[in-house]
């Protein structure tokens, strides 16, 4: 675990430095001066000893073409090595490639299996994606209560799009008993976080309020306030 943290720290330092250099000297400078060569070599060395974080970082490098030629197959291979070593970010990334058929044969069912593994480790986006899959009933049998449970776990981890989805589920009474107080609370939380659903959440808050009494609106605001003060994780 300590080695993984060191690798990530080096990743951040080198990449931030590279971004500054690119801004000053032009985007071609990164490739011309091979700024990432030492970092790639370090990741390979650690990855060859089974360091999950280094394996994941190599996967990212190949996926983005950073420091190496972009190669989705290599990315998928390194993500799989890291994922099978229990690294949740790699499990999510591999699941995405499997579902899209990028760098690997498309296999949505296997993709779901890796999403399940990442979700079991409380990866917020994996929880969200898996919740959406169970909500839609595509690839797996639809299960709205399970979808709400997964989406709630993601929302409790602070993921804005999941907070919006949970709010809508309570608003519509899908996968949970209809509850405008909880619906508005989650929608308010989603509207306060910077995420793609922010504007939708603001509109949904107003729509919910039209169906609520002043007392319910006040209660909902208090629930949202307590959620924010309590770190969201204990919210329903």
N, C-alpha and C positions, 0 to 999 in steps of 0.2 A: 504493500500500500504506500509506503514512504517513497519508494522508487517512482511510483506512478505520479505522486504529487510533485516530485522534482521535475519529471518530464513535462507535466502540464505547466509548471512555472516557467520552464525554459521556452515552451511553446508560446506562451503569452509574451514574454520578454522579446523574443526574436521577431515575432509577427508584428508587435507594436512598433518596434524599431524599423522594420521593413516598410511599414505603412508610412511612417514619417519620411523615410528616404525616398519612397516612391513619389510622395507628394512634392518633394523638393526637386528631384532630379528626373522625373518622368517614369512611367510604369515599366519601361524596358530595362531599367537599371537592375531590378531584382533578378531577372534571368541572366543578364550579362555578367553580373559579379558573383552569381551563384551564392547569394546571401544565405540560403537555407541548407547548403550542402552539409555543414557540420551537424546541424540539427537532425537532418534526415539520417545521417550516419549513426548518430546517437540513438535515435529511435530504432533503427534496424538492429543495432547491437543489443539493446534491451529487449526488443521484440523476439529476437532469436532465443532469448532465455525465458520467453513466455510472459513478459510484462504486459498485462492487459491494456494499460493506458497507452503504452508505446505502440501496441498493435492498433489500437483505435486511432491514434494520431497519424499513423502511416495510412490507414484507410481514408482518413479525412484528406490527407495530402494528395493521394491518388484520385480521390473523387473530385477535388477542386483544382487539381493540376498545380499545386503550390510546392515548388521546389523539385518537382518531378513532372514528367509528362502525364497528363490526365489519362487515367486508365480505370474505367469502371469495374473491370474484372478483377484487377489487383485490389481495388478498394473493397469490393465484396469479399475477397479472400481474406484480407486483413480484418475486416469487420467480423467475419465469421470466427476467425481465430480468437479475437478479443471477446466476442459474444459468448463463445463456448468456455471462455475463462471467467464468465460471470459479470462482464462489464456492461452495465445497463444502457449506457449511451450507444455502445456498439450493437447491442441487441435491438434497440430501436432503429438504428441506422440500417442494419441488415434487413430488418422487417420491411422498411421502406423500399429498399432495392428489390426485395423479393416480390413485393406487391406490385411494383412498377415494371419488373423485368429488366432492370438496369444492371448490366455486368454479371447477370446470373439469370438462369431460366426463370420465367415468371411462375411463382408458386404462392398464391395468396394464402393457402392453408398453412404452409410452413411460415409464411410471414406473420400470420396470426399467432402461431406458437411462439415466435420470438417476441412479439408484442406482449404476450402473456408473461414471458420471463421478465421483460423490462418493467411491466406494470407491477409484478410481484415485488420489485425492488423500489416501488413508488416513483418511477420515472413519470413526471407530470404529463408530458406530451403523449407517452405511450398509453397512459391511463385514459387520456382524452380520446385518442384515436381508437382504442379498443372499445371504449364506451360508445362511440359513434357507430362502430361496426355492429355491436349488439343492438343498438337502437334501430339501425336500418334493416337488420336481418339479412345482410348480404355476406356471403362466405360462411357465416354461422347462422344458427336459428335465432330469430329475433327474441330478445329477452329484455324487456323494458326495465324491470326492477334491477337487473344486473347492470344494465346500461347506466341507470341513475346512480347506482353505487359506485361504479367506476368513474363516472363524470364528477360525482361529489368528491371523491378522493383527489381527483385532479384539481377541482375547484378549491379544495381545502389547502392544496399546495400552492395556491396563489395564481393558477393559470387562468387568465381572463376569459378566453373562449369557452372554457369548461364552466366557469361561473355563469356565463350567459346561457349556456345550454341547460344547466340545472334550473336556472330561473324560469326558462321557457317551459321546462317539463312540469314544474310546479304550477305555472300559469295555465297550462293546457290540461293538467291532470293526467299526464302520460307517464306511466311508470311510478307514479306517486299520487296520493290523494291531492286533489286541487287545493292549493293553499296560496292565496294572494299575498299574505304577509311574508311568507318565505320566498315566494316568487320575486316580489319587489326587493327584498333584502339582497338576494343573490344578484339581481339585475343592477342594483345600485353599486354593489361591489365591482361588478364587471365594468360599469360605466366609469369607475374611478381609476381603473388600471389601463395602462397604455397597451391596447391590443386591437386587432382588426374588428372585434365585435363592439368596440366602445360606443360608436354612434348608434348602432342598432340597440344597444342596451339602454341608452338614454331615451330613445323613443319608446322602448318597451316599458320602462319605468313609468312614463306618462300614461301609457295605455293601461297598465295595471292600476294606477291610481284612480282612473275613471270608474273602476269597478269596486273601489274600496271606500270604507267610511273614514272620516278624519281620524278616528281612534285607531283603526287598522294601519293607516299610513304612519301614524306616530309610533305604533308598536313596531312596524317594519323598520323604520329609521333607527329605533333603539336596538333592534336585533343586528342590523348592519354595523352600528357603532360598536357593539360588544364584540362582534366578529373581528372588526379591525383591531380593537384593543387586545383581543385574545389571540391574535396571530392567525385567525381564520380556521385553524385546524380543528377546532371544536365545534364549528358551525354544522348545523344539520344539513 
